[in-house]
Amino acid sequence: KTILEFIFSYFNLLNLKMNKLFLFLSAAFLFNAINCQNNISIKKIIEENNYSKDSFFIGATFNHFQLNSEIEELFLKEFNYLTPANSFKQTVIHPKPNVWRWERYNDFINFANENDLILRVHGPISPQASKWVKDDIRTEDELSIILDEFFIELCKKVNKESAVRWMDVVNETVLRNGEWFKEKPGNNKWENPWTQIGINDDGFPKYIVRSFEIAKEYAPNIKLVYNHNGGMEKVMWEKIMETITYLKSKGLRVDAIGWQAHLRTNSLSNEDLKYLDYLIDWAHSNNLEFHVTELNLWVKEETPNLDSIQNIQAELYKKIIDKMISKKNNGVVALNFWGIKDRKGPNKLNKNILSIYDQSLHSNPALNTIKRSLKSK
């Protein structure tokens, strides 16, 4: 080669290397930028993007045994709104007459006070009752006594706590077909034993009315939530809305409606989203807050294609958060993730339960999707 040809070849090679270096550095910068964005906490994003601290809330749930663990650290990094999992329920606190166990309650209250958290107490009169309550030999009078003993004491205690903003009063009261959820034989099934107390002359379960009577009298400082499960079954929600309207007509206080949102991979069709839109609007037009209380994804498969399932989860969570962002100026909306990390489930409907972190405590795509939606409102 001539000297001139050699010089041209050299500069072409140098240019190729520089282009590769530029592409590499650009990719590294982009990856680092995305990673930094995903590392910004939800509570920081809410603050920096001027969401109302009085009407827009995102939080999560974890268990008592996860206090003083990496799960606690992840929670405190991301959130300032907590719903303790199951530690405030009758089956834990007052499982049978003359037995009271307040240790878990006290630990979570102390944790909330130490870290300046907002609490929603999840200790409703619900199917999550003790085996003593579910025993077939229980009478209406015995059930009424244990309901009063437990719920009056719980309301009196939480009413004194400045960290507690909400409490679930009842939970899982109606089946998907619109019928009242009732008792079943034995004491080891998913059932609602409280319905045995009776139906009043207006056609509503006495235990629901009594629970809100107690909450109104003994927890005047706390906002009261009517929590429920299922999907977007119209006949079911019509029964819930009818019940809330009835309670308010009797002078009782209901401050919020809660939807658990244990999603399936085929949840939230266009029709479902339209009905969710209607449900939130109905809540706000009736001076009720709207809460998504237990968001996670239930997967039936034992060993699912994780990448595919995580993408579906991210799409579903985006539908939820976008809907709530769109309603934030109409009334209070709140979102709570049920659990911090993925886990195995207890039955055929949820052999795997996906949350916002995987089992190695790396953030799932759904969490990053939530954060992007919050920032691009």
Long-range contacts (C-beta under 8 A, 24 or more apart in sequence): 37-371, 37-372, 37-375, 38-363, 38-367, 38-368, 38-371, 40-371, 41-77, 41-78, 41-79, 42-78, 42-79, 42-370, 42-371, 42-374, 43-78, 43-79, 43-80, 45-371, 45-374, 45-375, 46-374, 49-374, 49-375, 49-377, 51-328, 51-374, 51-377, 52-328, 54-332, 55-328, 55-331, 55-332, 55-333, 56-324, 56-328, 56-332, 56-333, 56-334, 57-81, 57-118, 57-332, 57-333, 57-334, 57-335, 58-334, 58-335, 58-336, 58-370, 59-83, 59-118, 59-120, 59-334, 59-335, 59-336, 59-337, 60-336, 60-337, 60-338, 60-339, 60-340, 60-356, 61-85, 61-122, 61-294, 61-336, 61-337, 61-338, 61-339, 61-340, 62-339, 62-340, 63-87, 64-104, 64-107, 64-108, 66-340, 67-107, 67-108, 67-111, 70-361, 71-340, 71-341, 71-361, 72-111, 74-340, 74-357, 74-361, 75-340, 76-115, 80-115, 80-116, 80-117, 80-118, 81-117, 81-118, 81-119, 81-120, 81-334, 81-336, 82-108, 82-111, 82-112, 82-117, 82-118, 82-119, 82-120, 83-119, 83-120, 83-121, 83-122, 83-293, 83-336, 83-338, 84-108, 84-119, 84-121, 84-122, 85-122, 85-338, 85-339, 86-122, 86-128, 88-121, 88-122, 88-123, 88-154, 89-122, 89-123, 89-124, 89-126, 89-128, 89-129, 90-123, 90-125, 90-128, 90-129, 90-130, 90-133, 90-146, 90-150, 90-151, 91-128, 91-129, 91-130, 93-123, 93-150, 93-154, 94-130, 94-146, 94-149, 94-150, 94-153, 95-130, 95-131, 95-132, 96-130, 96-132, 96-146, 97-132, 97-145, 97-146, 97-149, 100-153, 102-157, 105-157, 109-161, 109-163, 109-164, 112-161, 112-163, 112-164, 113-162, 113-163, 117-163, 118-163, 118-165, 119-161, 119-163, 119-164, 119-165, 119-166, 120-164, 120-165, 120-166, 120-167, 120-168, 120-225, 120-291, 120-293, 120-334, 120-336, 121-154, 121-158, 121-164, 121-166, 121-167, 121-168, 121-222, 122-167, 122-168, 122-171, 122-227, 122-293, 123-154, 123-167, 123-168, 124-167, 124-168, 124-169, 124-170, 124-171, 124-211, 124-227, 125-151, 125-169, 125-170, 125-171, 125-194, 125-207, 125-208, 125-211, 126-168, 126-170, 126-171, 126-172, 126-192, 126-194, 127-171, 127-172, 127-181, 127-190, 127-191, 127-192, 127-193, 128-171, 129-193, 129-194, 131-187, 131-188, 133-193, 133-194, 134-183, 134-186, 134-187, 134-188, 134-189, 134-191, 134-193, 135-187, 136-185, 136-186, 136-187, 138-193, 138-196, 140-196, 140-197, 140-198, 143-193, 143-194, 143-196, 143-197, 143-207, 144-197, 144-210, 147-194, 147-197, 147-207, 147-210, 147-211, 148-210, 148-214, 151-211, 151-214, 151-215, 152-214, 152-218, 155-214, 155-215, 155-217, 155-218, 155-219, 155-222, 156-218, 156-219, 158-219, 158-222, 159-218, 159-219, 159-220, 159-221, 159-222, 164-222, 165-222, 165-223, 166-222, 166-223, 166-224, 166-225, 166-255, 166-256, 166-291, 167-215, 167-219, 167-222, 167-223, 167-224, 167-225, 168-225, 168-226, 168-227, 168-258, 168-293, 169-211, 169-212, 169-215, 169-224, 169-225, 169-226, 169-227, 169-254, 170-207, 170-208, 170-211, 170-212, 170-226, 170-227, 171-227, 171-228, 171-229, 172-227, 172-228, 172-229, 173-205, 173-208, 173-228, 173-240, 173-243, 174-228, 174-230, 174-236, 174-239, 174-240, 174-243, 175-230, 175-236, 176-230, 176-231, 176-233, 176-235, 176-236, 177-233, 177-235, 177-236, 178-233, 178-235, 178-236, 178-238, 178-239, 180-205, 202-246, 204-243, 204-246, 208-243, 208-247, 209-247, 209-250, 209-252, 212-247, 212-252, 212-253, 212-254, 213-252, 215-253, 216-252, 216-253, 223-255, 223-256, 223-289, 224-253, 224-254, 224-255, 224-256, 225-255, 225-256, 225-257, 225-258, 225-289, 225-291, 225-293, 226-254, 226-256, 226-257, 226-258, 227-258, 227-259, 227-260, 227-291, 227-293, 228-257, 228-258, 228-259, 228-260, 229-259, 229-260, 229-262, 230-260, 231-264, 231-267, 231-272, 232-268, 232-271, 232-272, 232-275, 232-276, 232-279, 234-275, 237-275, 237-279, 241-282, 244-286, 244-288, 245-286, 248-286, 254-288, 255-288, 255-289, 256-283, 256-288, 256-289, 256-290, 256-291, 256-332, 256-334, 257-283, 257-288, 257-289, 257-290, 257-291, 258-291, 258-292, 258-293, 259-290, 259-291, 259-292, 259-293, 260-292, 260-293, 260-294, 260-295, 260-338, 261-292, 261-293, 261-294, 261-295, 261-296, 261-320, 262-294, 262-295, 262-296, 262-297, 262-298, 262-338, 262-350, 263-295, 263-296, 263-297, 263-298, 263-313, 263-316, 264-297, 264-298, 264-300, 265-297, 265-299, 265-309, 265-312, 265-316, 267-316, 268-316, 268-319, 268-320, 273-319, 273-323, 276-323, 277-323, 280-323, 280-324, 280-327, 280-330, 280-333, 281-327, 281-330, 283-331, 284-327, 284-330, 284-331, 288-331, 289-331, 289-332, 289-333, 289-334, 290-324, 290-327, 290-331, 290-332, 290-333, 290-334, 291-333, 291-334, 291-335, 291-336, 292-320, 292-324, 292-334, 292-335, 292-336, 293-334, 293-336, 293-338, 294-336, 294-338, 295-320, 295-335, 295-336, 295-337, 295-338, 296-337, 296-338, 296-339, 296-353, 296-354, 296-355, 297-353, 297-354, 297-355, 297-366, 298-345, 298-349, 298-350, 298-352, 298-353, 299-345, 299-350, 299-351, 299-352, 299-353, 299-354, 300-348, 300-349, 300-350, 300-351, 301-351, 301-352, 302-351, 302-352, 304-352, 309-352, 309-354, 310-354, 310-364, 310-365, 310-366, 311-365, 313-354, 313-364, 313-365, 313-366, 314-364, 314-365, 314-366, 314-368, 314-369, 315-369, 316-366, 317-366, 317-369, 317-370, 318-369, 318-370, 318-373, 321-369, 321-370, 321-373, 321-374, 322-373, 325-373, 325-374, 325-377
